Amino acid sequence: MRIVSVLTRPVRTGFFADDQAAIRAGAEHDGFAYSGVPVTPGFSAIRQAGEALSVLLLLEDGSVAHGDCAAVQYSGAGGRDPLFGAEEAARVVEEHLAPMLVGAELGSFRELAGRIDACRTASGPLHTAVRYGVTQALLDAVALSRRLTMAEVVRDEYATGVDLEPVPMFAQTGDDRYANAEKMILKRVDVLPHGLINNVDAKLGRRGELLEGYLRWLVARIAALRPDAAYVPRLHVDTYGTVGLAFGGDVEAVAGYLARLGEIAGPHELVVEHPIDAGGREAQIEAYVRLRSALRRTGAQVKIAVDEWCNTLEDIEMFVDHGAADVIHVKTPDLGGIGDTVEALLLVRDRGLMAYCGGTCNETDRSAQVTAHVAMACGASQVLAKPGMGVDEGLMIVGNEMARGAAIAAARREMVLP
């Protein structure tokens, strides 16, 4: 089967694009917006509506495959690509990718995705969001041509060796970290709450006391609200480098603080994402190697998750090779092509680390559906409930897509489906 036409249309994302540098520097909320002037190039405001571009592939049998180009909430931070714009992305797709795709035979997804990743324009590689969305559409197209789910295509082409079953979901509270955490407990979310600890004074505390208090509250609320005694979710908080800021970059002091958090979190396993921002990839690796070593000396069971400065497949390989994290956040829009997300998840899994198939609240329903299939096919340790900086919508989209995909795979195993 061949592709006969390529269409693009701007669509909405599930959240907003935020200038992380301005927020970390102390920008204050003005209602839902932020007051002040943006710092990161490309932003016209500290918080602005996210943009996405839907790419539709019309196939010769009349079916339509699609994927969505979308970027992370904190574009331009931590070594990431700059702020994404749908209008410019549409021009790139129409000028550089449509001529390559129209008439293409839908054979191997890996081969087709590799062609997109290798494409260059006069300004260099394609924006990661463009590669992300176009390869989603190609995975969908190959699945349609074979009459399979996207998860089955990934499992078969990459020989992942897994049974297609839903993987644990990780939800994020956004700023409403109390009510949304209670929703998660009632819905029996596997991993929670994210917490959005992105400001020292307002959310962490100058000595970390605000996050300590929040974790005490969370543990108590789980005990009070959980549906049954068997529900002991993993706790995972994202601190956006604020712990390092509060403790002056002192790795030993950070380790001591994280060890205290681990004690407060008991009996729950605790993962802390991005406790230190060292300002670059090599410095981040060095800081995390030292931090993990210091945590081992204390006997703390806290796990460190890497996010910023670990954006590409090459970055992930370096963090894994140096033993610089326990959990690797494979932040799907940052990887670009879906093929690189698959390769990254399998690398992390096969090296015995936790492979977190993540992303951002600033994605779309479609990108969330596609990565739900990828997470199942790769046997990820957890998958982000996305889009949206909340609970309900992401859990519904990702959870329902995994449930449907697993049901189809099970029926096929039992020969109910051809």
C-alpha positions as CSV (number, residue, x, y, z in Angstrom):
1,M,0.0,0.0,0.0
2,R,1.2,3.5,-0.8
3,I,0.7,7.0,0.5
4,V,-1.2,9.1,-2.0
5,S,-1.4,12.5,-0.3
6,V,-0.2,14.4,2.8
7,L,-2.3,17.0,4.6
8,T,-1.5,19.3,7.6
9,R,-3.8,21.1,9.9
10,P,-3.0,23.2,13.1
11,V,-4.6,21.6,16.2
12,R,-4.8,22.2,19.9
13,T,-2.5,20.8,22.6
14,G,-3.5,19.7,26.0
15,F,-1.7,22.5,27.9
16,F,0.6,25.5,27.5
17,A,4.2,26.3,26.7
18,D,6.0,27.8,29.7
19,D,9.3,29.7,29.9
20,Q,11.0,27.6,32.5
21,A,14.0,30.0,33.0
22,A,11.6,32.8,33.9
23,I,9.6,30.7,36.3
24,R,12.7,29.4,38.0
25,A,14.0,33.0,38.3
26,G,10.9,33.8,40.4
27,A,8.1,34.8,38.0
28,E,4.9,35.0,39.9
29,H,1.4,33.7,39.0
30,D,-1.0,36.3,37.7
31,G,-4.1,34.2,37.8
32,F,-3.4,31.3,35.5
33,A,-0.8,33.3,33.6
34,Y,2.6,34.6,34.9
35,S,3.6,38.2,35.3
36,G,6.9,39.5,34.0
37,V,9.0,39.3,30.8
38,P,10.0,36.0,29.2
39,V,13.7,35.0,29.2
40,T,13.9,32.1,26.8
41,P,14.2,33.1,23.1
42,G,11.0,32.6,21.1
43,F,8.5,33.2,23.9
44,S,6.2,36.2,23.7
45,A,4.9,35.6,27.2
46,I,6.0,33.4,30.1
47,R,3.0,31.2,29.6
48,Q,1.4,30.9,26.1
49,A,-0.9,28.5,24.4
50,G,0.8,25.4,23.1
51,E,0.7,24.7,19.3
52,A,0.5,21.4,17.5
53,L,0.3,20.3,13.8
54,S,-1.7,17.3,12.7
55,V,-0.2,15.4,9.8
56,L,-2.6,13.2,7.9
57,L,-1.5,10.5,5.4
58,L,-4.1,9.5,2.8
59,L,-3.5,5.9,1.7
60,E,-4.5,4.3,-1.6
61,D,-7.2,2.1,-0.1
62,G,-9.0,5.3,1.2
63,S,-7.9,5.0,4.8
64,V,-6.3,7.8,6.7
65,A,-3.3,7.7,9.1
66,H,-2.4,10.6,11.3
67,G,0.0,11.8,14.0
68,D,0.5,15.1,15.8
69,C,3.6,17.3,15.9
70,A,3.9,18.6,19.5
71,A,6.6,19.9,21.7
72,V,7.2,19.8,25.5
73,Q,5.9,22.4,27.9
74,Y,9.3,23.7,28.7
75,S,10.7,24.2,25.2
76,G,14.1,25.8,24.8
77,A,15.2,24.6,28.3
78,G,17.7,21.9,29.3
79,G,19.2,21.6,25.8
80,R,15.9,21.2,24.0
81,D,14.8,22.5,20.6
82,P,13.3,26.0,20.6
83,L,9.6,26.9,20.9
84,F,7.5,25.0,18.3
85,G,5.2,26.9,15.8
86,A,2.6,25.1,13.8
87,E,2.7,27.4,10.8
88,E,6.4,27.0,10.2
89,A,6.1,23.2,10.8
90,A,3.4,23.0,8.1
91,R,5.7,24.7,5.6
92,V,8.5,22.3,6.4
93,V,6.3,19.2,6.1
94,E,4.8,20.5,2.8
95,E,8.1,21.5,1.3
96,H,10.5,18.9,2.5
97,L,8.6,15.8,3.6
98,A,5.5,15.6,1.4
99,P,7.5,15.0,-1.8
100,M,9.4,12.2,0.0
101,L,6.2,10.6,1.3
102,V,3.8,10.8,-1.5
103,G,4.1,7.5,-3.5
104,A,6.1,5.8,-0.7
105,E,5.4,2.1,-0.2
106,L,4.3,1.3,3.4
107,G,6.9,-1.4,4.1
108,S,9.1,-1.2,7.2
109,F,8.2,1.4,9.8
110,R,11.8,1.5,10.9
111,E,13.1,2.3,7.4
112,L,10.4,5.0,6.8
113,A,11.1,6.6,10.2
114,G,14.8,6.5,9.6
115,R,14.3,8.5,6.4
116,I,12.4,11.2,8.3
117,D,15.1,11.4,11.0
118,A,17.8,11.7,8.4
119,C,16.1,14.6,6.5
120,R,17.9,17.9,6.6
121,T,16.9,21.4,5.5
122,A,19.1,24.4,4.9
123,S,18.9,25.2,8.6
124,G,19.8,21.7,9.7
125,P,17.8,18.7,11.2
126,L,14.0,18.9,11.4
127,H,12.6,20.2,14.6
128,T,12.0,17.3,17.0
129,A,8.3,18.0,17.1
130,V,8.1,17.6,13.3
131,R,9.9,14.2,13.4
132,Y,7.7,13.2,16.3
133,G,4.4,13.8,14.5
134,V,5.3,12.6,11.1
135,T,6.7,9.3,12.4
136,Q,3.5,8.8,14.5
137,A,1.5,9.1,11.3
138,L,3.9,6.6,9.6
139,L,3.5,4.1,12.4
140,D,-0.3,4.4,12.1
141,A,-0.1,4.0,8.3
142,V,2.0,0.8,8.5
143,A,-0.3,-0.6,11.1
144,L,-3.3,0.1,8.9
145,S,-1.6,-1.5,5.9
146,R,-0.9,-4.7,7.9
147,R,-4.3,-4.6,9.7
148,L,-2.5,-4.6,13.1
149,T,-2.3,-2.3,16.0
150,M,0.6,0.1,16.3
151,A,1.8,-1.9,19.4
152,E,2.0,-5.1,17.3
153,V,4.0,-3.4,14.6
154,V,6.6,-2.1,17.1
155,R,6.7,-5.4,18.9
156,D,7.3,-7.3,15.7
157,E,9.7,-5.0,13.9
158,Y,11.9,-4.5,17.0
159,A,11.5,-8.0,18.4
160,T,10.8,-6.7,21.8
161,G,9.6,-10.0,23.2
162,V,6.8,-8.7,25.4
163,D,3.2,-9.6,25.8
164,L,1.1,-6.6,25.0
165,E,-0.4,-5.6,28.3
166,P,-1.0,-2.2,29.9
167,V,2.0,-0.8,31.8
168,P,1.8,1.3,35.0
169,M,0.6,4.8,34.5
170,F,2.1,7.9,36.1
171,A,-0.1,11.0,36.5
172,Q,0.8,14.6,37.3
173,T,-1.1,17.0,39.5
174,G,0.0,20.3,38.1
175,D,-0.3,23.2,40.6
176,D,-3.4,21.7,42.1
177,R,-1.2,19.2,43.9
178,Y,-3.7,18.4,46.7
179,A,-7.1,17.8,45.1
180,N,-5.5,16.1,42.0
181,A,-3.5,13.8,44.2
182,E,-6.7,12.8,46.0
183,K,-8.3,12.0,42.6
184,M,-5.2,9.8,41.8
185,I,-5.6,7.9,45.0
186,L,-9.3,7.3,44.4
187,K,-8.6,6.2,40.8
188,R,-5.8,3.9,42.1
189,V,-3.1,5.5,39.9
190,D,0.1,3.4,39.9
191,V,2.6,6.3,40.2
192,L,2.0,9.8,41.5
193,P,1.9,12.8,42.0
194,H,4.7,14.6,40.0
195,G,3.9,17.7,42.1
196,L,5.3,20.4,39.9
197,I,8.0,21.5,42.4
198,N,9.4,24.2,40.1
199,N,10.0,27.1,42.5
200,V,12.1,27.2,45.7
201,D,10.3,29.7,47.8
202,A,6.7,28.8,46.8
203,K,6.9,25.0,46.5
204,L,10.2,23.5,47.8
205,G,11.1,25.8,50.7
206,R,14.5,27.2,51.4
207,R,15.4,24.2,53.5
208,G,13.1,21.9,51.5
209,E,10.5,22.1,54.3
210,L,7.5,22.6,52.0
211,L,8.1,19.5,50.0
212,E,8.7,17.5,53.2
213,G,5.3,18.7,54.5
214,Y,3.6,17.8,51.2
215,L,5.0,14.3,51.2
216,R,3.8,13.8,54.8
217,W,0.3,14.9,53.8
218,L,0.4,12.7,50.7
219,V,1.4,9.5,52.6
220,A,-1.4,10.2,55.1
221,R,-4.0,10.8,52.4
222,I,-3.1,7.6,50.6
223,A,-3.6,5.7,53.9
224,A,-6.9,7.4,54.5
225,L,-8.4,7.3,51.0
226,R,-6.9,4.2,49.3
227,P,-9.5,1.7,48.0
228,D,-7.7,-1.2,49.6
229,A,-4.6,-2.1,51.7
230,A,-2.9,-3.6,48.6
231,Y,-2.7,-0.2,47.0
232,V,0.9,1.2,47.7
233,P,1.7,3.4,44.8
234,R,5.2,4.6,43.8
235,L,5.8,8.3,44.6
236,H,7.5,10.3,41.9
237,V,8.1,14.0,42.3
238,D,9.7,16.3,39.7
239,T,11.7,19.1,41.4
240,Y,13.0,21.0,38.3
241,G,16.5,21.5,39.7
242,T,15.1,23.4,42.8
243,V,16.8,21.1,45.4
244,G,20.2,21.9,44.0
245,L,19.3,25.6,44.1
246,A,18.1,25.4,47.7
247,F,21.3,23.7,48.9
248,G,23.7,25.7,46.9
249,G,24.7,22.9,44.5
250,D,26.2,20.9,47.4
251,V,25.7,17.3,46.2
252,E,26.2,15.8,49.7
253,A,23.6,18.1,51.2
254,V,21.2,17.3,48.4
255,A,21.8,13.6,49.1
256,G,21.1,14.0,52.8
257,Y,17.9,15.9,52.0
258,L,16.7,13.2,49.5
259,A,17.4,10.5,52.1
260,R,15.1,12.4,54.5
261,L,12.4,12.5,51.8
262,G,12.8,8.8,51.3
263,E,12.1,8.2,55.0
264,I,9.1,10.5,55.0
265,A,7.7,8.6,51.9
266,G,7.8,5.2,53.5
267,P,6.4,2.6,52.9
268,H,6.2,4.0,49.4
269,E,9.1,3.8,47.0
270,L,10.3,7.4,46.1
271,V,11.6,8.7,42.8
272,V,12.9,12.3,42.6
273,E,13.2,13.7,39.1
274,H,15.7,16.4,38.3
275,P,16.9,17.3,41.8
276,I,19.9,19.2,40.4
277,D,20.4,21.1,37.2
278,A,24.1,21.2,36.4
279,G,23.7,23.3,33.3
280,G,24.9,20.9,30.6
281,R,25.0,17.2,29.7
282,E,28.4,16.3,30.9
283,A,28.1,18.3,34.1
284,Q,24.7,16.7,34.7
285,I,26.1,13.2,34.3
286,E,28.9,14.0,36.7
287,A,26.6,15.5,39.3
288,Y,24.2,12.5,39.2
289,V,27.0,9.9,39.4
290,R,28.2,11.7,42.6
291,L,24.6,12.0,43.9
292,R,23.8,8.3,43.4
293,S,27.1,7.4,45.1
294,A,26.3,9.7,48.1
295,L,22.8,8.2,48.3
296,R,24.2,4.6,48.4
297,R,26.5,5.6,51.2
298,T,23.6,6.7,53.3
299,G,21.7,3.5,52.5
300,A,18.8,5.6,51.1
301,Q,16.4,3.8,48.7
302,V,15.5,7.0,46.8
303,K,15.8,6.7,43.1
304,I,17.0,9.5,40.8
305,A,15.2,10.2,37.5
306,V,16.9,12.1,34.8
307,D,15.0,14.6,32.5
308,E,16.8,17.8,31.5
309,W,20.0,17.4,29.5
310,C,19.0,13.9,28.6
311,N,16.9,14.6,25.5
312,T,18.2,12.5,22.5
313,L,19.0,8.9,22.0
314,E,22.7,9.7,22.2
315,D,22.2,11.6,25.5
316,I,20.3,8.6,27.0
317,E,23.0,6.2,25.9
318,M,25.6,8.4,27.8
319,F,23.5,8.6,31.0
320,V,23.0,4.8,30.9
321,D,26.6,4.0,30.2
322,H,27.8,6.2,33.1
323,G,25.2,4.9,35.6
324,A,23.9,8.4,36.1
325,A,20.3,7.6,37.0
326,D,18.0,4.9,38.2
327,V,15.0,6.1,36.1
328,I,15.4,7.4,32.5
329,H,12.6,9.8,31.4
330,V,12.3,9.1,27.7
331,K,10.6,12.4,27.0
332,T,9.0,11.4,23.7
333,P,8.7,14.8,21.9
334,D,12.4,15.5,22.7
335,L,13.5,12.2,21.1
336,G,12.0,13.3,17.8
337,G,11.2,10.2,15.7
338,I,9.1,7.5,17.4
339,G,11.8,5.0,16.3
340,D,14.3,6.7,18.6
341,T,11.8,6.5,21.5
342,V,11.5,2.7,20.9
343,E,15.3,2.3,20.8
344,A,15.7,4.4,24.0
345,L,13.1,2.5,26.0
346,L,14.6,-0.9,24.9
347,L,18.1,0.2,25.8
348,V,17.1,1.4,29.3
349,R,15.0,-1.7,29.9
350,D,17.7,-4.1,28.8
351,R,20.3,-2.4,31.0
352,G,18.1,-3.0,34.1
353,L,17.0,0.6,34.7
354,M,13.5,1.9,34.8
355,A,12.3,3.0,31.4
356,Y,9.8,5.8,31.8
357,C,7.9,6.4,28.5
358,G,7.1,10.0,29.3
359,G,6.5,13.2,27.4
360,T,4.7,16.3,28.4
361,C,1.3,17.7,29.4
362,N,1.6,19.9,26.2
363,E,0.8,17.1,23.8
364,T,-2.4,16.0,22.0
365,D,-4.8,13.1,22.3
366,R,-3.2,11.5,19.2
367,S,0.4,11.7,20.4
368,A,-0.7,10.2,23.7
369,Q,-2.5,7.3,22.0
370,V,0.5,6.5,19.8
371,T,3.0,6.5,22.7
372,A,0.6,4.3,24.7
373,H,1.2,1.6,22.1
374,V,4.9,2.2,22.1
375,A,5.1,1.9,25.9
376,M,3.2,-1.4,25.8
377,A,5.3,-2.8,23.0
378,C,8.6,-1.9,24.7
379,G,7.6,-3.2,28.2
380,A,8.1,0.3,29.7
381,S,8.3,0.6,33.5
382,Q,5.7,3.3,33.4
383,V,3.9,5.6,31.0
384,L,2.8,9.2,31.5
385,A,-0.9,9.9,31.6
386,K,-1.0,12.7,29.1
387,P,-1.9,15.3,27.8
388,G,-3.1,17.9,30.3
389,M,-1.6,19.1,33.5
390,G,-4.1,17.2,35.7
391,V,-5.4,13.7,36.1
392,D,-8.7,12.8,34.4
393,E,-8.0,13.4,30.7
394,G,-4.6,11.8,30.5
395,L,-5.6,8.7,32.5
396,M,-8.6,8.3,30.2
397,I,-6.8,8.7,26.9
398,V,-3.7,6.6,27.7
399,G,-5.4,4.1,29.9
400,N,-8.2,3.4,27.5
401,E,-5.9,3.1,24.5
402,M,-3.8,0.6,26.3
403,A,-6.9,-1.4,27.4
404,R,-8.1,-1.5,23.8
405,G,-4.7,-2.5,22.4
406,A,-4.2,-5.2,25.0
407,A,-7.7,-6.6,24.3
408,I,-7.0,-6.8,20.5
409,A,-3.6,-8.5,21.1
410,A,-5.2,-11.0,23.6
411,A,-8.0,-11.8,21.1
412,R,-5.4,-12.4,18.4
413,R,-3.4,-14.7,20.6
414,E,-6.6,-16.7,21.3
415,M,-7.4,-16.8,17.6
416,V,-10.6,-14.8,18.0
417,L,-9.2,-12.3,15.5
418,P,-7.1,-13.1,12.3
